[in-house]
Amino acid sequence: MILSARNQLKGVVKSITKGAINNEVVIELPGGTLITSIITQGACKALKLKKGKTAYAIIKASNVLIGVDE
């Protein structure tokens, strides 16, 4: 797999929560950090995701927003 996205974080699927249309997928990275993504059920099926499977969180962002409390 070769992608242009620089942020490719390898981890293990910790949980999949099914919704009406989308699924919430949580990937645990080495060290215990959790990354959560909402993807379609179709994508989840096509990727054959299941708890314990190795997967990548791939982050491609043109902008990073920063906020502060007033």
PLY file of the C-alpha trace (Angstrom):
ply
format ascii 1.0
element vertex 70
property float x
property float y
property float z
element edge 69
property int vertex1
property int vertex2
end_header
0.00 0.00 0.00
1.47 3.33 -1.07
-0.40 6.53 -0.25
0.34 10.24 -0.46
-0.93 10.81 3.08
2.00 11.26 5.47
0.13 10.28 8.63
-0.27 6.50 8.42
-0.76 5.07 11.89
-0.67 1.29 12.23
-2.72 -0.28 14.98
-5.26 -2.93 15.87
-9.05 -2.68 15.63
-10.24 -2.42 19.24
-13.97 -2.11 18.57
-16.60 -1.64 15.89
-19.93 -0.09 16.86
-22.59 -0.55 14.21
-25.02 2.25 13.47
-27.96 2.57 11.10
-25.72 3.57 8.16
-22.21 4.09 9.50
-19.93 2.22 11.88
-17.64 3.70 14.51
-14.25 2.01 14.30
-11.69 2.41 17.08
-8.06 1.56 16.34
-5.58 1.18 19.19
-2.06 2.33 18.39
1.09 1.00 20.04
1.28 2.71 23.42
-2.49 2.65 23.89
-3.59 5.78 22.01
-7.04 5.34 20.45
-8.08 6.71 17.04
-11.80 6.75 16.22
-13.24 6.95 12.71
-16.77 6.88 11.35
-16.99 4.91 8.09
-19.83 3.41 6.11
-20.94 -0.14 6.77
-20.03 -0.90 3.14
-16.45 0.26 3.69
-16.23 -1.77 6.89
-17.39 -4.86 5.00
-15.07 -4.23 2.02
-12.09 -3.87 4.37
-13.15 -7.02 6.24
-12.67 -5.20 9.52
-13.08 -7.12 12.75
-11.84 -6.78 16.30
-8.16 -7.68 16.57
-7.34 -7.10 12.88
-4.36 -4.92 11.99
-5.47 -1.70 10.30
-4.15 1.76 9.52
-5.58 5.13 10.49
-4.67 7.33 7.53
-4.98 11.05 8.09
-4.86 13.50 5.18
-5.61 17.05 6.18
-4.97 20.25 4.26
-5.79 22.39 7.28
-5.32 22.00 11.00
-7.61 24.24 13.03
-6.61 25.55 16.44
-9.02 26.92 19.05
-8.85 28.35 22.55
-11.35 29.02 25.30
-12.12 32.71 25.85
0 1
1 2
2 3
3 4
4 5
5 6
6 7
7 8
8 9
9 10
10 11
11 12
12 13
13 14
14 15
15 16
16 17
17 18
18 19
19 20
20 21
21 22
22 23
23 24
24 25
25 26
26 27
27 28
28 29
29 30
30 31
31 32
32 33
33 34
34 35
35 36
36 37
37 38
38 39
39 40
40 41
41 42
42 43
43 44
44 45
45 46
46 47
47 48
48 49
49 50
50 51
51 52
52 53
53 54
54 55
55 56
56 57
57 58
58 59
59 60
60 61
61 62
62 63
63 64
64 65
65 66
66 67
67 68
68 69
